[in-house]
């Protein structure tokens, strides 16, 4: 089926894009995952299909280029075809892929002039979150504590079982706790923080029980007592609500950008709206943050009595954090160097047409697209 699809693409001279990413196989050997995206039926639209998993002899740019070219040619894409109809290359943001001097994209664009390299929007989004964390150091304290919870419950089946018993006793649905703000997608971070939010009383109850467990030494009991106090901190409750609101927004954006039918126009529109939303959030309160502030004012959150003092937990400054997110998303996902291409593609989108449409609207933009993708302007 794969070869039939490739033969149809080549015979009909359909334009293609290639999506690549480095990974490791079961033997821990470096490999290159290769996907192809093309429109083989105008009624269906662009489709993405797996092409191959290629073992790499080395992980530098030269080795990756050689392995990719050998893969494409071996599956029936001749270099003559690629020079004319290979128009897109999607990669992550690693320097070996996007390096200006000798990165994979730079080398391939030297061989194939029509090629447009693209840094994956979702990889950019992960980097945006990292940039925002660097600008708001208080988030690091939140991340470190969440990683502590992850280590505790991922490495100890006994702790998982005991937490399940607490959750059952308190009639709380127990959700698995994972890592947050790591190399995984923001959607997984959102699920983790939501798990802590939902399982809050069970977690605190488990820490209290462990702090009073006579089978543990004084050091272990002290550690669990400290975790219990953290869950009684009003600042931690506010930080939890703030991070959950932000991560849910980022998760929704990430999932939207992963849709099979996403277009550049739709993606940039979603990103622009997200920047505006984060800017507005500096002055307004959202769902979970509002609930957490109300809980702090009442002195109780999900049945857990809160302390009257914050202790050593640093509060994440809401305005600074949302501004950092807005600035990071705008800078990396809407860079100036890509705006010409975005405007050109918008000229083909009826939803973006101005009300006072001139007879020459979009002509220069369509010329740009024809030049970039190898179409004759006069034939359109």
Secondary structure, 3 states (H helix, E strand, C coil): CHHHHHHHHHHHCCCEEEEEEEEECCCCCEEEEEEEEECCCCCCCCEEEEEEEEECCCCCHHHHHHHHHHHHHHCCCCHHHHHHHEEEEEECCCHHHHCCCCCHHHHHHHHCCCCEEEECHHHHHHHHHHHHHHHCCHHHHHHHHHHHHHHHHHCCHHHHHHHHHHHHHCCCCCCCCCCCCCCCCHHHHHHHHHHHHHCHHHHHHHHHHHHCCCCCCHHHHHHHHHHHHHCCCHHHHHHHHHHHHHHHHHHHHHHHHCCCCCCHHHHHHHHHHHHHHHHHHCCCCCHHHHHHHHHHHHCEECCEECCCCCCCCCCCCHHHHHHHHHHHHHHHHCCHHHHHHHHHHHCCCHHHCCCCCCCCCCHHHHHHHHHHHCCCHHHC
